[in-house]
Amino acid sequence: MTTAQDQQRSTRDAMTSRITEGAEPKHQQLRRILLDLVTKRLAPGAAIPSERQLITEYGVSRITVREALGQLVNEGYLERVRGKGTFVAHRPVQSTLHLASFTEEMRAMGHEPTTVVLVREERVPPADTAAALRIDPDVPAFHVKRLRMADGAPVSIDDAWLVADAFPGLLDHDLSGSVYSIIATEYGTPIDRAQQTVAANPAADDVATLLGTKTGAPVLEFDRVSYAGERPVEHTRSWYRSDRYRVQMEVTATPAVA
């Protein structure tokens, strides 16, 4: 485990590079030194040296230091906390837009996924969920709400409803991993397609608390109906921290009509 002393030693080692007069501007030299520090030597959330320390260590002006730090903040490598200092930012998870479980997706990208199960129950779902799942309004469904993390940092909240008669006994399984894998292996009805919308919205109080951000902070809200064959079996709403999750997609041109 990395200790505070280890981090301080790593910081000192990284600060042995010198800034010289030359063709490359001093703020770019300092940015390069600090980029190596924050991407290779310090963990997310670690404090970087203060402006005064950087000025003293490298013999540069306050303007030079602020220019270098400002670039790294704008690029998402650093984040400023008022009254506390500047810290290594949590780098956002970048996902391609495809159908996969959170667990599978994070592992494929080299992150360690963990899950906290917040709710597991069987009860009557909201009216819009019953309609999406094509079940009668008074028919119970399985409700599974989970906090999903990558490398220990909160990334998303998944609030899912699943058709109970399609997956009897589902709530007895370990739901801290991939529910999609359980459905495929234990019930033989893999989820093979989904219809999904995404919108940028301000975080409500409960969402902000779970994700460790501020009320009103921007989050990506996904609304998905998933199918096994032609049957809708899952309706999920998910909220992702927009500073820790990005969606990447490939866009192709539609063939021209002759």
Secondary structure, DSSP 4 states (H G I P E B T S, - for coil): ---HHHHHHHHHHHTT----SSSS-HHHHHHHHHHHIIIIIS-TTPBPPPHHHHHHHHT--HHHHHHHHHHHHHTTSEEEETTTEEEEPPPPEEEESS---HHHHHHHTT--EEEEEEEEEEEPPPHHHHHHHT--TT--EEEEEEEEEETTEEEEEEEEEE-GGGSTTGGGS-TTS-HHHHHHHHHS----EEEEEEEEEEPPHHHHHHHTS-TT-EEEEEEEEEEETTEEEEEEEEEEETTTEEEE----PPPPP-
